[in-house]
Structures are given as C-alpha cells and as structure tokens.
Amino acid sequence: YRVLAKLGEGGMGAGYRVEHIRMGKILALKVLRSDLAKQRSSVQRFHQEGRMVSRLSHPNTITVFDSGETENGLLYLAMEYVPGRDLAEILASEGPFEERRALRIIIQVLRSLAEAHEAGIIHRDIKPGNIMLTRTRDDPNMVKVLDFGIAKLTEAAQAAAHEITGGADLVGTPSCMSPEQARGKELDARSDLYS
C-alpha cells in the first residue's frame, strides 16, 4: 500500500487513504497505535474487528479486504475507502435534518445493524461519527456504518466461535450509550438500537 493522505486519528489509531500498488485501487487503511500494539487486549480487539467485519457483506456496512502487519510491526486493516463526511460533521454544519432525509439514513443504519445482529455482532459504538454519508449515482445519502473496533460477539456467537471477549467491558461513547451499556451489563442488539 502507498499512503496518499491521513484521514484522521482516534483513540485506537489512525486512518489513511492509500493506494493498493499492484491493483491501483484506492482503499482506507486503519493502523493500530504503536503503544496499543504492545497491549494484548488491544491487539485482540483489533484482530477481532477485522474478523467480524469481514463476515459482513451488507452494502451499508464498511467492507474489510485485508489485515496484516507492516515491516516495522504496525497492525493494519485495509477496507473500502468511503469518500464523504460523517454524520457528526454534517449535523454540526447543517443542523437537524428534515424528517424524510433522517428516516432514509436511519433505515440504512438499521439494515446494516440487522445483518450484524443476525451474525451475533453488537457494534457497541453507534454514534454520528461512525456513520459515513457518501454520494452515489442512485443516492446522495448512502450510509456506511464504520468502526466495529469495540464490537462484541453475543454470548451465543462467542460460544459458537469459541472466542472470549471481555464480557461486560465498559467501552463506547458515553453520550451515546444505552443505560445497560453505561452500567457495564450484558448487552444485546437492543443496545445498538437505543444508540
């Protein structure tokens, strides 16, 4: 991958717009912060995100293509590049949406979540900053749900996959958490719907 531009930075790492050199395809690369790459739980969570999202194929969910480690030990996920702005930016600049537009966006988010929930995946960080709007030929408000970095498998899905993920970890964005998530209780799909 050839790095073209830095897209942003968050608590877990940074995102870059990159070009896949052999294919000439533009992608987004999410790189785990180097200090977190030394923490076993962060590395597990990062790998889990790649595994979980790669199982999802809904058009309103970000697509993950690849994961790996750079020569200097940085972990990365390669995913589709979504040009556009996140919902938090748009709401800050435009203010509240008219009802029809809001419904079209919410329905797309719910469709993405429905597939994740059917696969036993709870996002745990649904918020405007993790909902990207992009313009397509057919839809000026095409939604992509991003950042499954703190997603969790439901207990049934964990048992089926034989995975262990810190049960009732208190993770997420406090202002967008469901009451049960804020209390550190066991979650199910309803928590994402609340958020």
N, C-alpha and C positions, 0 to 999 in steps of 0.2 A: 504494500500500500504506500502511496505517496501522499503525504499530508499537504492539503491545499489551504486549509484555514481552521482556526479554532472556533468552534461553535458556542462553547460555553463551559462553565465549570460548576460542579455541585459538590455535595458532601462526600460522595464516593469517588469522584474522579472528574475527568474532563471528556468532552466530546469534540470530535474533529470531522470536518468534511475531507474525505480522502478519495483518491482515485485508485481503483484496482489496476495495477500496472499492466498486467497481461491482457485484461479484458477491456480496459479503458472505461470502466463503469464507475460512476460516482456513488459513493457509499458514505455512511456515517460510521465512525469508529469511536466506541466508548472505551476509555482506558481507565483502569483502576489506579487510584493514587498509590504511589510507591510505598508510602508508610503503611497503607492498609494492606498492601500485598504481603506484608510480613505478619499479618494477623490471620490466623487460621479461619476464624468465623467470617471475616470479610471475603476471603478468597472463596470459601464455600458458598457464600451468598452470591458472589459474582458468577461463579460457575453454574449455580442453580438457576440464575436468571437466564443465562444462555440456553440451558437445557429446557427450561419451562417454555420460554417464548418460542423456541424453535419448533415446539409441538403445536403451536397455534398457527392458523392459516386464514383467519378472518381478514377481509380487506380493510377493516377499521383498526387492526392491531399491527403494530410495527413488526416487520419481518426481520429475523436474525438469520444471517447467512453463514457466519463463521465465528470461531473463537480461537484464541491462541495466546502465545507468549512471545514478546519481542526478544531480540538478541540480548537486550540489557535487563530482561526479567519482568517487564511490564505486561500485565494481563490485559487482553482486549476482547471486545465483541464487535464484529462487523455486522452492520444492519443497514436496512434501506435508508437512504437519505430522503428526508421529507422536507422539501422547501416550503416555507410558510412561517406562521407565527403561532406561539402557544396561546391558549385561551386566556391566560392571565394577562399577557401583553395586550391582547385585543380588547378585553374588558376594561383595562386601565386607560386605553386610548379612546375607545368608542363609547364606554358606558354600557348600561344594560341593553340587552338585545330585545328586539320585538319578539313577541310570543312565537310566531311561526318559525323564525330562524333558530330560536332557542330549542324548540321541540325537535327540529331536524338534527341538531347537534346532539342533543340528549339521546335520541333514538339510536344514533350511530354508536355512541359510547356504550349504551346498553347492549347493542348487538355484539360488540367486542367482548364485553364482560360476560355475556351469556355463554360464548364459546369457552372462555377461560374457566368459568364456574363449572361448566359441564365436564371440563378436564380436571376439575378438582383444584383449580388455582384461584387463590384470593389475592387480588392486587395489593391491597393494604395502603395504597397511597394515591387514591383517585383525588385529583385536585386540578384546578385550571392549568397549572404549569405543566402537567403531564398529559394534556390533551392538545394535540397539534392540529391546526386547521391549515389545509393546503387547498389549492385551486386545481381542479381537474377540468377536462373538457366538458364533463357532464354535471359537475357540482362545484360551485365556488366555496363551499364549506365542507369539504371532505375531511372527516375526522380520522386521526390516527392516535390510538391510545399508546402512550410511551411509558418507559421506565418501570419495568417489572422487577427492579432491583431489590425491593423488600417484599416481593410477593411470597406467598406461603402456600404450600400444599395443604389441603384439608386433611384431617386425621385419616379418613378413609383412603385418600390418594397417597398419603405417606406410607400407610401400611402396604398398599399395593405396590408401591415403588421401593419399599424398604429404605426410605430416606428419613433422616432425623433433622428437623429444623427447629430451633429453639421455641417450641410450643407457644407460649404467651409473651413473646418478646414485645416490649413497648417500642414500636417503631412506627414512623409515619409523620405526617404533618399535623401538629396538634389542632390547628383551627379547622381541619377537615376530617378529623377522626370521628367515628361513631362512638357513642358512650361506652360500649363494651370494649372497644379498642383502647380508649383512653384509660380504662380501668385495668388493662392487661389481661382481659378474659379471653377465653377461646372464641375464635371468630368463625363465621361462615359467610356465604355470599351476601347476606343482608347488610353486612358492614360496608361492603363496597357500594351497595345501592344507597345507603344512607349518605356516604361521602359524595 
